[in-house]
Amino acid sequence: MKQIKKYITLYAIAVALLMTGIFSACESFLDEVVPQGTLLSETYMNDEATAEKAVAGLYGLLYLTSGSGPDGNWVNNHYECYFGSMTSDDAEKGSQPEDYPDLQRVVTFQFSSTFEFVNSFYIHGFWGVARANYVLGHLVESPIAESVKRRMEGEGHFFRAYWYFYLLRHYGGVPIMENEITPEDFGNIPRASYHETIEFIIKELKLAAEMLPDNDRSGRASNSGAKGLMARVMLYQLGTDPEVSSSQTSWQALYDLTGGIINSGEYSLVPNYATLFEERADGNYRQESLFDYCGKDGWLNSGQVLMEWMFQGVRNGSWYGWGFNQPTQDLRDAFDPTDPRLSCTIYGPNYNDGIVYGGTTNYGGKEPYDRGGMMMTYYYNRKAAVNGINALFNGTTKAMFVIRYADILLMHAEAAYYIGNEGKAREMVNMVRARARNSSYCKGYLPFSTDYTYPETMPNIPDITSTGEQLLQDIWNERRLELAMENFRTYDLVRTGRLVERVGVVKDDRRTGGKGPLNTNDGAELEMRIPNIRENIKTNSIHVTVPGPGGGERYIPVFAIPPTEVTYWNIDPNPNN
């Protein structure tokens, strides 16, 4: 099958994958599936039961992190933590230094146009767009009840925005495709600018918010979920879009949007922070979750196992995993030692005697970077931990959060700061800190414990009383502590202009080890010496100056656009192509 056909397949035959669940292909795949998809597309969305299956496919793609892509080629692991955490000051790659060398290049911002992640993230993002376009395109003439159709259309717009925001954060501006792709479209859809892409995302989320119902706590997208994601996009736009002044996005608009969510009374902070990161039975976390996904809960109840948990688990030990995305010492040191949230963020041999879920485990090597070991720091991500192998392989109701209410409060605080309402900014931050003060340690913090244990003395998390620039720094620091290892840190550093400085300090200046050549698994020599990450970031970034309060010089790291897309779809390349 020619490459040109494969990328038409990416956009045009998502319908067949939705209906049949096919995740493999052969040379005759395109010829066999297109007629089938054409037939189904005429009637499939006309029945509410089958239309629900197509909508379920929008949610189902959240779980797919590796497998056969829509063109039949294998799509390798591509987790949110690659960009969201491991390229920040919060985490290292983890595992053995020579394990997964392409991921090591991601973490050190050595973005080559030839390595696999360039394709994996692009395919995944546009696969999601294709599914949303199918649902939206075929609902137009569907005879199903208008109320049901409207909700499904809202979900289509929500997920089209979700995947375009995913693509924007990894590639910058991309082609905007609002309809299913036909052969006549091939090579004739230009790449949108960064500004055009982010404006399209916001437009889609506004439509989604108008169409979606209130949150029913089932896990489906809701109007407040769409507004929450819109707030996240606006926050990112305010820090990265050089044309933001020509849009309707402003700090006042963000303040009003987040304030509306807060004043609705629909959400609240769960009383105990630690319960957020365990099974749902430990607390109704959806009073705080505007949108999340997990494999065994809610209307979808797919029973799928989120492989992110295995990816980040202990490489040696009873909490089986691959050992990636390990928290840094810098992240540990950012917490006051008495803050209970620290116990919910890290675990490992150098913290709390290595206890996890009331027991200890074999953590592998003697020291980080020891060639016989399995760790690059002393810590693992506690928010990704599950209680034993059975929970890991059989599935769990543990949530992967996309938008939490605490994030809404902190976005409202930052917007309040920029519009000059420092009192409101402090109020919002202190709500988050008060919850932390009154929370327990993580579940199973003490030896042989299966429950939550509270600190014997009040944690040292006083209310924020600062003003001016220090207040802004305190808001940013609270975001780091509250949302640590939830895959937002890199994007916060990007939008605030701190990426080069912070990552350079932690991963160029402070870390040790990993020096000299190491043997890769295939026997080839791989130079793992720590590179000059500051320069790598600058080389592999879109360099912009953002106007307005909080603006300034920004480096927005992006992957190269897949070379086949540049060639066959006539797309403008990124600086690092």
C-alpha positions in Angstrom: 0.0 0.0 0.0 1.5 3.3 -1.0 2.3 5.9 1.7 -0.1 8.4 0.0 -3.0 6.0 0.6 -2.0 5.3 4.2 -2.5 9.0 5.2 -5.8 9.3 3.3 -6.8 6.3 5.4 -5.9 8.2 8.5 -8.7 10.6 7.9 -11.2 8.7 5.8 -11.8 5.3 7.3 -12.1 6.0 11.0 -15.8 4.9 10.6 -14.8 1.4 9.8 -12.6 1.2 12.9 -15.5 2.5 15.0 -17.9 -0.1 13.8 -15.7 -3.2 13.6 -13.1 -2.6 16.2 -10.4 -3.6 13.7 -6.9 -2.7 14.9 -4.8 -4.6 12.3 -4.5 -4.4 8.6 -3.1 -6.1 5.5 -2.2 -4.9 2.1 -5.8 -5.1 0.9 -7.2 -3.2 4.0 -8.1 0.0 2.2 -9.9 -1.8 -0.6 -11.9 -4.0 1.8 -12.9 -1.5 4.4 -13.8 1.6 2.4 -16.9 0.1 0.7 -18.0 -1.3 4.1 -17.6 2.0 5.8 -19.5 3.8 2.9 -22.4 1.5 3.4 -22.5 1.8 7.1 -22.2 5.6 7.0 -25.5 5.8 5.3 -27.5 4.2 8.2 -25.3 3.7 11.2 -26.1 7.0 13.0 -29.9 6.6 12.2 -30.4 4.3 15.2 -29.8 5.6 18.7 -28.2 2.3 20.0 -25.6 2.1 17.2 -25.0 5.9 17.3 -24.1 5.5 21.0 -21.5 3.0 19.9 -19.9 5.5 17.6 -19.9 8.1 20.4 -18.4 5.5 22.7 -15.6 5.3 20.2 -14.8 9.0 20.9 -14.1 8.1 24.5 -12.4 4.8 23.7 -9.5 6.5 21.9 -8.5 8.0 25.2 -7.3 4.5 26.3 -5.4 3.6 23.2 -1.8 4.4 23.7 -0.3 1.7 21.4 -1.5 -0.6 18.8 -2.2 -0.8 15.1 -3.1 2.5 13.7 -5.7 3.3 11.1 -3.2 2.8 8.3 -2.2 -0.6 9.7 1.2 0.6 10.9 2.1 0.1 14.6 1.6 3.2 16.8 4.0 3.0 19.7 3.4 4.1 23.3 2.7 7.8 23.5 1.6 8.9 26.9 0.6 12.4 28.1 3.4 12.2 30.6 6.1 12.3 27.9 5.5 16.0 27.3 3.4 16.9 30.3 5.9 15.7 33.0 9.1 14.2 31.8 10.2 17.2 29.8 9.7 19.4 32.9 11.6 19.8 36.1 9.1 17.4 37.8 10.3 14.1 36.3 13.0 12.1 34.7 12.6 9.4 32.0 13.2 6.6 34.6 13.9 2.9 34.1 17.5 2.1 33.0 19.4 4.9 31.3 19.8 2.9 28.1 16.1 1.7 28.1 13.9 3.3 25.4 16.5 5.6 23.8 14.0 7.5 21.8 12.2 8.5 24.9 15.5 9.7 26.4 15.7 12.0 23.4 12.2 13.3 24.1 13.1 14.1 27.7 16.3 16.0 26.5 14.4 17.8 23.7 16.4 16.1 20.9 13.4 16.0 18.6 14.5 14.3 15.4 12.0 14.1 12.5 13.0 10.5 12.0 12.1 9.0 15.4 8.8 7.2 16.1 7.0 9.6 18.3 6.8 12.2 15.5 4.3 9.8 13.8 2.6 8.3 16.9 1.3 11.6 18.4 0.3 12.9 15.0 -1.6 9.8 14.1 -3.3 9.5 17.5 -4.4 13.2 17.4 -5.9 13.1 13.9 -7.4 9.7 14.5 -9.4 11.4 17.3 -10.3 14.2 14.9 -11.5 11.7 12.3 -13.8 10.0 14.8 -15.3 13.3 15.9 -15.8 14.3 12.3 -17.6 11.1 11.5 -20.0 11.5 14.4 -20.7 15.2 13.6 -21.1 14.6 9.9 -23.5 11.8 10.1 -25.7 13.2 12.9 -26.9 16.0 10.6 -29.5 13.9 8.9 -30.1 11.4 11.7 -33.7 10.9 12.7 -33.0 10.1 16.3 -34.5 12.3 19.0 -33.3 15.9 18.9 -32.3 15.9 22.6 -30.2 12.9 22.1 -28.7 14.2 18.9 -27.8 17.5 20.5 -25.9 15.8 23.3 -24.0 13.6 20.9 -23.1 16.6 18.8 -21.8 18.3 21.9 -19.6 15.3 22.6 -18.4 15.4 19.0 -17.4 19.1 19.3 -15.8 18.4 22.8 -13.6 15.6 21.4 -12.7 17.4 18.3 -11.5 20.3 20.5 -9.7 17.8 22.8 -7.7 16.3 20.0 -6.9 19.6 18.3 -5.6 20.9 21.7 -3.5 17.7 21.9 -2.1 18.3 18.4 -1.4 22.0 19.1 0.6 21.2 22.2 2.8 18.7 20.3 3.1 20.3 16.9 1.8 23.9 16.9 -0.7 24.9 14.3 -2.1 22.0 12.1 -4.6 21.6 9.3 -8.2 22.2 10.4 -10.5 19.5 9.2 -14.1 20.0 10.0 -15.5 17.3 7.7 -14.6 13.8 6.7 -11.8 13.9 4.2 -12.3 12.9 0.6 -9.7 12.2 -2.1 -10.4 15.6 -3.5 -9.2 17.2 -0.3 -5.8 15.5 -0.5 -3.0 18.1 -0.4 -5.5 21.0 -0.5 -6.0 21.7 3.2 -3.4 24.2 4.3 -1.8 24.2 7.7 -3.5 26.6 10.0 -1.5 29.1 12.1 -1.0 28.6 15.8 -3.6 31.4 16.4 -6.1 30.0 14.0 -5.8 26.5 15.5 -6.3 27.6 19.1 -9.2 29.9 18.1 -10.8 26.9 16.4 -10.4 24.9 19.6 -12.2 27.5 21.7 -15.0 27.8 19.1 -15.5 24.1 19.3 -15.6 24.1 23.1 -18.2 26.9 23.1 -20.4 24.9 20.9 -19.9 21.8 23.1 -20.8 23.8 26.2 -24.0 25.0 24.6 -25.1 21.4 23.6 -23.9 19.3 26.5 -26.1 18.7 29.6 -25.1 19.2 33.2 -22.6 16.7 34.8 -24.4 13.6 35.8 -21.3 12.1 37.4 -21.3 9.3 34.9 -18.0 10.2 33.3 -19.5 11.7 30.1 -18.5 15.1 28.8 -20.7 17.9 30.2 -21.2 21.6 29.7 -19.0 22.4 32.7 -16.4 19.9 31.5 -16.3 21.8 28.1 -16.0 25.1 30.0 -13.3 23.8 32.2 -11.3 22.6 29.2 -11.9 25.9 27.5 -10.4 27.6 30.6 -7.4 25.4 30.3 -7.0 26.3 26.6 -7.5 30.1 27.2 -4.9 30.0 30.0 -2.4 28.4 27.5 -3.4 30.8 24.8 -2.7 33.8 27.1 0.9 32.6 27.5 1.7 31.3 24.1 -0.3 32.9 21.3 1.5 36.0 19.8 -1.9 37.1 18.3 -3.9 36.7 21.5 -4.7 40.4 21.6 -6.8 40.0 18.4 -9.0 37.3 20.1 -11.7 37.4 22.7 -9.4 35.7 25.2 -8.3 37.9 28.0 -7.6 37.5 31.7 -11.0 39.1 32.4 -12.7 36.5 30.1 -10.8 33.7 31.9 -11.8 35.1 35.3 -15.5 35.3 34.2 -15.4 31.8 32.8 -13.8 30.1 35.8 -15.9 32.3 38.2 -19.1 30.9 36.5 -18.0 27.4 37.1 -17.2 28.2 40.8 -20.5 30.1 41.3 -22.6 27.3 39.8 -22.1 25.3 43.0 -21.8 22.1 40.8 -18.4 21.2 42.1 -16.4 21.3 45.3 -13.0 20.0 46.6 -13.3 16.5 48.1 -12.4 16.8 51.8 -9.4 14.5 51.7 -6.9 15.1 48.8 -5.5 11.5 49.2 -8.8 9.9 48.1 -8.6 11.4 44.7 -6.0 9.0 43.6 -7.5 5.7 44.7 -10.4 3.5 43.8 -13.7 5.4 43.5 -15.0 3.5 46.5 -12.7 5.6 48.6 -14.6 8.8 47.9 -16.9 10.3 45.3 -14.1 12.1 43.4 -16.4 13.2 40.7 -17.6 16.1 42.9 -14.2 17.5 42.0 -13.7 16.1 38.5 -15.0 18.1 35.6 -13.7 15.4 33.2 -11.7 12.2 33.7 -11.6 8.7 32.3 -11.0 5.3 33.8 -11.6 1.7 32.6 -14.3 0.4 34.9 -16.6 3.2 35.9 -19.4 5.3 34.5 -21.5 4.8 31.5 -18.7 3.5 29.2 -17.5 0.9 31.7 -15.1 -0.4 29.1 -13.1 -2.7 31.4 -10.0 -1.4 29.7 -6.8 -1.2 31.7 -5.0 2.2 31.6 -1.5 1.2 30.6 -0.2 4.5 32.1 -0.3 2.8 35.5 1.9 0.0 34.3 4.2 2.3 32.4 5.0 4.2 35.7 5.1 1.3 38.1 8.1 -0.2 39.9 10.2 -2.1 37.4 11.3 -4.7 40.1 8.9 -5.6 42.7 5.3 -6.6 43.5 3.9 -3.4 42.1 4.9 -4.4 38.6 5.7 -1.8 36.0 8.1 -0.5 33.4 9.7 2.1 35.7 9.2 5.3 33.7 8.3 8.9 34.6 10.1 9.1 37.9 9.7 12.3 40.1 12.8 14.4 40.6 14.5 15.4 43.8 13.7 18.9 42.8 10.0 18.1 42.9 10.3 16.5 46.3 12.2 19.5 47.6 9.4 21.9 46.4 7.0 20.5 49.1 7.2 21.3 52.7 8.1 17.9 54.3 4.9 18.0 56.4 2.6 18.6 53.4 0.4 15.4 53.1 0.2 15.9 49.3 3.9 14.8 49.1 2.9 11.3 50.2 0.3 11.2 47.4 2.9 12.3 44.8 6.0 10.2 45.4 7.1 6.9 46.9 10.3 4.9 46.7 13.3 3.7 48.6 14.4 7.1 49.7 11.0 8.2 51.1 8.9 6.9 54.1 11.1 3.7 54.3 9.9 2.7 50.8 6.4 1.9 52.1 3.6 1.7 49.5 0.1 0.4 50.3 1.3 -0.6 53.8 4.2 -2.8 52.6 7.6 -2.6 50.9 8.8 -3.7 47.6 12.1 -4.5 45.8 13.1 -1.3 44.1 15.9 -2.7 42.0 19.3 -1.1 41.7 21.5 0.2 44.5 21.6 3.8 43.4 20.0 6.0 40.7 22.0 5.7 37.4 23.7 2.5 38.7 24.0 0.4 35.5 22.7 -2.6 37.3 19.7 -0.7 38.6 16.3 0.1 37.3 15.9 3.8 38.5 17.0 7.2 37.4 15.8 8.9 40.6 14.8 7.6 44.1 11.1 8.0 43.5 8.0 6.8 41.6 4.8 8.5 40.9 2.4 7.7 43.7 -0.6 9.1 41.8 -0.1 6.4 39.2 0.3 3.5 41.7 -2.3 0.8 42.0 -2.6 -1.7 44.8 -0.8 -4.8 43.5 -0.7 -6.8 40.3 -4.3 -7.9 40.3 -5.6 -4.3 40.2 -3.1 -3.5 37.5 -4.1 -6.3 35.1 -7.8 -6.6 36.0 -8.5 -2.9 35.8 -9.3 -0.2 38.3 -11.8 2.7 38.9 -8.8 4.9 39.6 -9.3 8.1 37.5 -7.1 9.8 35.0 -8.0 13.4 35.5 -8.3 15.9 32.6 -9.8 18.8 34.6 -10.1 19.0 38.4 -12.0 21.7 40.3 -8.7 22.6 42.2 -7.3 23.6 38.8 -10.3 25.8 38.2 -9.7 27.5 41.5 -6.0 28.1 40.7 -6.8 29.4 37.2 -9.3 31.8 38.7 -6.6 32.9 41.2 -4.2 33.6 38.4 -6.8 35.5 36.4 -7.8 37.5 39.5 -4.1 38.4 40.0 -3.8 39.8 36.4 -7.0 41.9 36.6 -5.8 43.4 39.9 -8.0 41.5 42.4 -5.3 40.1 44.7 -7.8 39.4 47.5 -9.7 37.0 45.3 -6.5 35.4 44.1 -5.4 34.7 47.7 -8.8 33.4 48.6 -8.7 30.8 45.8 -5.2 29.6 46.6 -6.0 29.4 50.2 -9.0 27.2 49.6 -6.6 24.7 47.9 -4.1 25.0 50.7 -6.8 24.6 53.4 -7.8 21.3 51.9 -4.2 20.1 51.8 -3.8 21.1 55.5 -6.7 18.9 56.5 -5.9 15.9 54.3 -4.4 12.6 55.3 -1.3 10.9 54.0 -1.8 8.6 51.1 -3.6 5.3 51.6 -1.3 2.7 53.3 1.3 5.3 54.4 2.1 3.4 57.6 3.5 -0.2 57.7 0.7 -2.9 57.4 -1.9 -0.1 57.0 -4.7 -0.4 54.5 -6.4 2.9 55.4 -5.7 6.7 55.6 -3.6 8.1 58.4 -3.7 11.8 59.4 -0.7 13.7 60.5 -0.4 14.0 64.3 0.3 17.7 64.1 -1.0 20.4 61.7 1.0 20.5 58.5 3.0 23.6 57.8 0.8 24.9 55.0 -0.1 28.4 56.1 -2.5 30.7 54.2 -0.8 32.8 51.5 -0.6 36.5 52.5 1.8 37.8 49.8 1.2 40.6 47.3 2.6 41.7 44.0 5.1 39.5 42.1 5.5 37.2 45.1 1.8 36.4 45.0 2.1 35.4 41.3 5.0 33.2 42.2 3.0 31.6 45.1 0.1 30.9 42.7 2.4 29.2 40.2 4.1 27.2 43.1 0.7 26.0 44.3 -0.2 24.8 40.9 3.0 22.7 40.9 2.3 21.2 44.3 -1.4 20.5 43.8 -1.2 19.2 40.3 2.2 17.5 40.5 2.7 14.5 38.2 -0.7 15.0 36.6 1.0 16.0 33.3 0.5 19.8 33.3 3.9 21.1 34.5 5.6 21.4 31.2 2.8 23.4 29.7 2.7 25.7 32.8 6.5 26.3 32.3 6.0 27.0 28.6 3.1 29.5 29.0 4.8 31.4 31.8 8.2 31.6 29.9 10.1 29.6 32.5 10.8 26.3 30.6 14.4 27.1 29.5 15.4 28.3 32.9 13.8 25.7 35.1 14.5 22.6 33.0 18.0 23.9 32.3 18.7 24.2 36.0 17.3 20.8 37.0 18.4 18.7 34.1 21.6 20.5 32.9 23.1 21.9 36.1 22.0 19.8 39.0 21.5 16.2 37.9 24.4 13.8 37.9 25.1 10.4 36.5 24.3 9.0 33.0 27.7 10.2 31.8 29.6 8.3 29.1 28.5 5.6 26.6 26.1 2.8 27.7 25.4 -0.4 25.9 21.9 -0.5 24.4 20.0 -3.7 24.2 21.0 -4.4 20.7 24.7 -4.1 21.5 25.1 -0.7 19.8 26.8 2.1 21.6 24.5 5.0 22.6 26.0 8.3 23.9 23.9 9.2 27.0 25.9 12.2 28.1 23.6 14.9 29.4 23.2 17.4 26.5 22.8 21.2 26.7 19.0 21.1 27.2 18.7 24.9 27.1 20.0 24.9 23.5 17.9 21.8 22.6 14.7 23.6 23.7 15.5 26.7 21.7 16.4 24.6 18.6 13.2 22.6 18.7 10.7 25.3 19.6 8.5 27.9 18.0 10.0 31.2 19.3 7.4 33.9 19.9 6.8 37.1 21.9 3.4 37.2 23.5 1.8 40.6 24.3 -0.2 41.7 27.3 0.0 41.1 31.0 2.3 38.1 31.8 3.5 38.0 28.2 7.0 38.1 26.8 9.5 35.8 25.1 8.4 32.2 24.8 9.9 28.9 23.6 7.1 26.4 22.6 8.7 23.0 22.0 7.2 21.1 19.2 7.9 17.8 17.4 8.7 17.9 13.7 5.7 17.4 11.4 5.9 13.8 10.0 7.9 14.1 6.8 5.3 12.2 4.8 2.7 14.8 5.8 4.9 17.6 4.8 5.6 16.1 1.4 2.2 14.5 0.5 -0.1 17.0 2.1 2.0 20.0 1.2 2.2 21.2 4.8 4.6 23.8 6.0 7.2 22.2 8.2 8.2 23.0 11.8 11.6 24.7 12.5 13.2 21.3 13.3 11.9 19.3 10.3 
